[in-house]
Amino acid sequence: MDARILVPRAATRGQTIEIRVAIRHPMETGFRFDAMGKPLPKNVIHTLTVRYNGAEIFRAEMGSGIAANPYLQFYTVAEASGEVICDWTDDNGNRGSERAAVSVVG
Amino acid sequence: MSALAALAASSPLLWWREAAAAGDGLASIVDKITGGARVRHGRVKLNIPRLADNGHSVPLKIAVESAMTAADHVRRIIILSERNPRPVIATLYLSPKCGRPEVATRVRLNGTQRVLVIAQLADGEYWSGSAEVEVTESACLDAT
C-alpha cells in the first residue's frame, strides 16, 4: 500500500506542527458491484494510529464514509527530534506503516 | 391554498424530510455513542463546502474550542451522516499532545444532508456542530 506522511522537516521546540497522512486505498464500501454484477466486499482501513517518539498522539477509527485514498490532517507539538510513525489495518487484515522524521531545534 | 397545505402536511415524504432536518434520524445513534449524556450545541465548527459537485470526496475540516491541555482537551471527535447507509463516518481520538484542536479529512456523502460532528472533551462533556451540504451527485449511485 502506497502512503505518504507529511511533516515539517524541522521545527522549533514547542511549535505546533501539522501532520498530513494520505494512503492509497479504495476504501471499498461493500455497496458496489463488479462488472459481472458480483458484490464487491467491504474493505476499508478501519484503524489508523499515529505515534510520535513512541507515544500515541492520534487515532482514527474509520468506516465506509471516509473517501477513497483516505486523508487525515491533524497537529502535534514538536517536543523532541524523532519519528512520527503511522500504522493502519484494513478489513482484509492488510497492515501498512509509514514513517517520517522530525528534527527539533531549540 | 389551504387544501394544498393540508395535502403537503400529510405527505409522508415531507414529514420524513422534516424529521431528517430535525436530526431525528441520528438521535438513537448519538444516544448510543454518548450513553444518553447531554450533547450541547456549540464549540464545534465545521468547514465543509455548502455545495459539493459529487459526494465521493468532500473535504471536511473540524475545529473544536479547546485549550488542548492535560485538563482541557478534545478526547474524541465523531463524524456522523444523516443519509449515509452507515451513519458513523469516523471517530477520531485526540490527545493533549495534538496541541491544536483541529482535524481535516475527506468524506463520502450519500446525497444532500446535514453532517453532524460531536466532540467529547476531557471533562466528559459532549458538544456538537453541524453543517448542511448540498450534494448534486451522490456517492452511492454510480460505480466510481
Interface residues (C-beta under 8 A of the other chain):
Chain A: T16 T29 F31 R32 F33 Y52 A55 E56 I57 F58 R59 A60 E61 M62 G63 S64 G65 I66 A67 A68 P70 Y71 L72 Q73 F74 Y75 T76 V77 E79
Chain B: H56 S57 V58 I79 S81 N84 P85 R86 P87 V88 I89 A90 T91 L92 Y93 L94 S95 K97 C98 G99 R100 E102 V103 A104 T105 R106 V107 R108 L109 C140 A143
